[in-house]
Amino acid sequence: MSAPQRSNVLMVIPNYGFGGAQRVFSQLVNSLSEQYNLIEVVFNTDDPDVYHAQVEKISLSIWGGTNLFTKSVNFLRRCWKLNKLKHKYQSEVTISHLEGANYVNMLSFGPGKKILCVHGSKVAEDSNRKGIIKWIENKILIPILFNRADKVITVSHGIAHELTRFFNTRDSKIQVIQNGIDVEAVERLAAEEIPHRHKHIFNRRVVLFSGRLAPQKNPLSLIDIFKESSLQVDYNLLIVGDGPLKQPMQRKCDQLEIEYYDAEMGGSSDARVIFLGFQTNPFRYLKHSTLFIMPSNFEGFPLAPCEALVCTIPIIATDCPTGTREILAPDTPHTNKELLEPEFAKYGVLMPLLRGVNYNQNVDLWSKTIVRMITDKNLAESYRIHAKERSTELSEAVFIYNWKELIKSVLA
C-alpha cells in the first residue's frame, strides 16, 4: 500500500540574511518539511542563505528597483512569477513571511489557500518604508488584502492589536503564534567553549548585545550608555552582530574617545567595547555574560531575549512595540503609553525608549539601571532563577505544534 501523497506548500520570503524573521522562516520550513512537500521561494539571492533549510529552493531572481516605477514593475513581475509557481506545483497553501512577500502572495492569485505571517509592528517608525510606499501599504494594501487572506498570523499580541485597531483587520482572520526557541539546542551550543582568542573579553564583567546593527535595533545608543555607565562600573560591552550601523558606531566611539576592538580589523586587546561580528554560535558568549541589553526602537517577537532567558542571563530591554513586554512581563496588559521609568518586571527590566527629546534623560536611566543590575547580586540572581522558568514556556515544540494545527485547519 503506497503512502498518501503529501500536500505541496510554498513558503515565501523576500530575502535571506541574518534577520530574526529569516531564522524563524527556516526553523518553520525544516519542521513542516517532515509532513508536507515544502518549496522555498525567495525574491532574489543577494543575501546569504545563513539558516539553510533542506528543501527545494527557488529564486524569482527579481530585485526591488531604484524608484517608484521600477519598484512597481518588479512587484508585478514577482506576482506573475509566484502565480506560475502556484500553478506549477498546484500548491494547497502558500505561506508568506514579511510585508513584501505577503502582498505578492495575495496579488499573485493562483490555487491554494493563503496564509500571511506578520513579524513586525505596523505602526512603528520603519526607516525602510517611507512616503508614498508606506501610505499605499497602510491605506490600501493592508486594509484590503489582509481581510482577504485565509489567515493572518502575527508573532505577538501587540501586532494583532495594531492590525485590528489601526487597519480594521477582522479578529476572525488573525491568530497569534509566538516564536519559539529550541531550548535544548541553545543549551547545547551555550556549553561549547569560547575560542581562546576571545577568552580575555571575560576578564571583566560583560554586557552583551546580540542582533543586526540596523536602525530598528538602535545600537548607536549603546555607545552613549556605555560612556556614562562605564564611569561607575567596570565592564566590557560585547557587540555580537553586523550591519550598516557598525561603522557609525565605531565613529561614535572615536568621537567619545572610547577605545574599541574589531574582530575583523583588530585593535587593542584591552579595549572595553568589542565588535565581534556575526557569530554562528552567539550562545557561548551569552552564557558567560553578566547582562543582556536590547535598546530596540521596535520589534516583532524578538528571539534574542528569549535566548538570553535560556542562558539564564538578566535582561534589560526597551518596552518597545511590540513583543518585549510579552516576553518579560507576560501577565501585564498591553498599553500604547511609552514607559517613563524602569519597570522591574518578573522576567527582566523594561526600559523607556531611547529617542526624541528625552534621549539624554533616558540614557541616564539606562546607565543607572545597568550599574544596579551589575552591582546588586541578589537582584541579578532572582532574574537568573526566573529566566529558566520563562524559557520553558517559549519552547519550539509549542511554536511548531501551533503552526501544524493551523495548516491542518486551513486545509480542512
N, C-alpha and C positions, 0 to 999 in steps of 0.2 A: 504494500500500500504506500503510495507516494505521499510525501509531506505536503501539507497545504501551501499554496503559493503565498509568499509574503507580500504585503502591500508596499507599493512604491511611495516613498516620502521624499520630497525635495526640501532641503534645508538651505536657506538663502541668507547670505550676509554680505554687506557691501565690500568689505576688505578684511584681509588677515592683519596680523600685527600683534602687539604686546598688550592690547587692552583687556579689561575685565570681561567685556561682552564677548570678545573672541574666545576667551578661556571658557566661559560658560557654554558658548556655542559648541566648541569642540568636546567638552565634557558631555553635553547632551547628545551630540552625534554618536560618540563612542558607545554610550549606554543604549540608545534607541536602535543602533545597528544590530543588536542581538535579537531584536524582534521584528524589525522592518528592513526593507531594502532601501538603504539611505543613499541619496545622491546629493553631494555637497556642491553648492553653486556660489561663486563669488564674482563680483563685477569685474575685477582685474587682479593681477598678482604683483602689483607694485611693492606691497609689503610682504615680509617673510611669513611663511606658514609656521609660526612658532609652536602652536599647540596641535601638531599634526594628528589628524584622525585617520583611521584605517578604513576609508570608504572611497568610492568613486568620486572624483573631483572634476568639476567643470568650471572654467573661467569664461565669462562672456566676452572678455577682452575689450571692454568699453570703459573709457576713462570719463571723468566727470565733466571736463570742459573748462574754459577760462572765462567765459562771460555768459550772460543770461541766455543768449541764442544757442550757443554750443551746449550748454548745460541742458536746455530743453530738448534739443535734438537727440543728445545722447541718452537722456532719460527715456524718450520714446523708443529708441533703439533697444534699450535694456528691457523695456516692457515687451517688445516684439520677440526678442530672443528668449525671454523666460516663457512666453506663451508657447513658443515652438518646443521648448523642453517639456513643458507640461503635457503637450500632446504626444511628444515622442515617447515619454515614459508612462503616459496615462496615470499620472500621479493621483493618488487618492487624497492626499493632503499636502499642501505646501506651507512650510513654517518659515517665516521670515523674522530676522532679528535686526534691530536698529532702523531708524527712520527711512533712509533711502530704500532699503530692501522692502520695508512694509508698504510703501507707496507703489513700488514696482509690482509687488505681489498682488495688490488689489487691482491694479490697472492692466495687468497682463492677461486677465480673464483666463480662459482655458479650463480644463476639467479639474475636479477635485475641490476639497474644502480649503479654506484659507485661515491660517492662524497667525496673528501678528504678535510679536514679543517686543515690549517696550522696556528698555533698560535704563532710561534716564528721565529726569524731570523735564516736563514740557513748558514750564513757566520760568525756570531759572535762566539767567543770562548765559547764553551759549555763544562763545566767540566764533564758532564755526557757522552760525546761521544768523544772518542779519538782513535788514531791509526788506526788499520785495520778496525774497525767498522765504524768510520767516513769516511774513504776512500771508503768503499763499498757503504755507503749511498750517498756520494757526487758524486762519479764517475759512479755508476751503478744504484742504486735504484731510486733516484730522477729523473735523466735524462730520464730513460726508463719508469718507472711506471707512473709518473705524466702526461706524454703525452698520456697515455692510459686510464686515468680516464675520466669519463663523464664531471666532473667539479672539479676544484681545487679552493677552497675558501681560501683567505688569509684575515687576520683580519686587515691588514694595506696595504697601497700602497707601503710602503718600502719593505715589504716581497714580494709583487708581482714583484717589480722591481728586487729584488735579483733573483727570480726564472727565469725571462726572461733573465737577463744578465749573470748569472753565471751557470745556469742549463738548459738553452735552452728550457724551458717550453713555449709552444706556447701561445701567448696572448689570442687566442680564447678559451683556456681551463680555463683561470683564471678569477675570479670575486672577487672583494674586497667587503666584508661585515664587516664593523667596528662593534666592540662590542657595545652593548647598555646598558644603565643604567635605571632601574626602578626609575625614579626621585621621584615619589610620595612615594614609599616605603622607599627610603633613607631619604626623608624629615620627614616622619612619625617616623622612627627609630631614627633619629637625635634629635627629640623633646623629646625622653624619658630621664628621669632623670638619671644622673650619680650616681652609687651606693655611698652611704655615705662614705664607706671606701676608696674611690678614690677621693673624692672631694678636699682633701688637695693638690693634684697634681696641681690644677689650681689656687693655691695661688700665683704662679708665671706664667709668660707667658710660653706657651708650644709650642715646635716644635715637631711635630708628624711624626713618620714613621710607616707605616702600610704595612705589607707584610710578606712573608715567609723569615726566616733568613737563606738564602741559598746563595751560591756564585754568582748566577745571579744578585741578588739584591744588592750585595756588602755592606752589613750592617756594616762590620768591619770599614769601612771608617767613619761611623757616630761618632765613639768614638774619632777619631783623630780630626774631625771637631768640635765636642763639646769641646774638650780640649782647642782648640785655641779660638773659638768664645766666649766661656763662660767667658773668661778673660775680655771681652769687654762689654758683656751684660748679665744680669741675666735671665736665663730661665731654664726650665726643658726639658729634652729630653725624650719623651714618645715613647717607642717602643712597638707597638701592633703587635703581631705575634709570631710564634715559628719556630724552625727549627734547623738544625745541627750546625749552627754557634752561637747559643745562648751562650754556654759555652766559646768558644773562645772570644766572645765579652766581656764577664764578666772577663775573664783572662786579656784581654787588659785594662779593667777598673782598675783592680788591679795593673797592671804594670805602668799605668799612674797616679796612686793614685787618681782615681775618685771613689767616693762613689756611689754605686748603690743600688736599691731596686728591689727585685724579688718577684712578686706577689705570686709565689709558695713557695719560700724558706724564704722570709722575708728580713729584713734589716732595715736600718734607714728610718723612715717616712719622713725625711728631705732630703734624697738623691735626687740629681738632675738628675740622669739617672734612669729611671723606666722601668723595663721589665714587661709588663702587661700580656704577653702571648696571646694566641689566644682568640679573643672575637667574639661572635656571632653577637654582635652589636657594631662595632667599630665607628659607625657614631656619637653616642652621645659624644664620646671623640673628634672626629674630629671637630664637630660643635663648640666646645668651645676652640679650639686650635688657636694659633696665626699664625702658618705657617705649611704647609705640605712639607715634604722633601723626595725625591726619588733619591738615588745615583746609580741606576741600571747600570750594565755593558751592558745589552741588554734586550729588551722587545719584545713583540708582539704588542698588543694594550692594554696597562695596564689599569685595571679598577680603581685602587686606585686614580690616579689623576683625573679621571672623577668624582669619588665620592667626592673628595675634592672640585671640581667645584660646585657640587650640594650643598655642605655645605658652599659655598662662602668663602673658605679659600685660601689665596695666596699660590702659589706653586713654589717650586724650584726643578728642576729635571734635570738629565743628558740628553743631546742631544744624546741619545744612539740609536743604531739600535734595534728596529725600533719603530714607533708608537708615541713616546713622542712629537716629533715636530708636528705630525699630529693633536695632541690634543691641544697643547699650541700655535702653530703658523701655523694653517692650510692653510694660504694663501701663505706661503713661499715655495720655491721649495725644492724638495728632494736633498740632497747632500751627497757625500761619504766622505767629508772632516770633520775631527774632529774639533770641536769648541775649540778655544783657549782662549776666553774671555766670560764673562757672556753676554747673549743676553736677553734683557728685552722685550720679545715678548708680543703680545696683551693679552694673557690669562695666562701667567706665565713666570718664568725666566728659560731659558735653560742654562745649565752649561756644562763645559768641563768634560770629563770622568775622573774618579779618579783611575788611573792606570799608570804603566810604569814609565819612568824616570821623568816625570813631576808631579808625585803624590804629593809631598810636596808643590810644587808651586800651584797646583790646590786646595789642602786642604786650602791653604791661601786664594785663590779666593772665595771658598765656604764660608769660615768663614766670610770674609768681606761682602759678599752678604747677609748672614743671619743677620748680625748686621744691615745692611742697611734696610732690609725688616722689622725688628723688630722696628727699631727706626724711620723710615720715615713713619709716619702715613698716609700722603697723597698718597704715592706710594701704600701702602698696601690697602687703601680704593679703589683706582682705580681698583686694581685687584679683589677686592670683587665685585664691580659693574659689571665688565666684566664677572666674573665667572658664574653668573646666566644666562646671555645671551648664553654663550657657552654650558652650561649643557643641555639646551632645544634642542640643535642640536644633542645631543648624546643619545636621548631617546631610551628606549627599544622598543617602538612601531615601530620605523623605522627599527631597527635591525630584529624584528620578521617578519615584512612585507616583507623585502628583502629576508629572508630565505624561506618564504612561496611561494613567486613568483618564486624563484629559483627552488624549488622542483616541482612546477607546470610545469615549462618549461622543466625540465629534464624528467618528466613522460609523457609529451605531445606526 
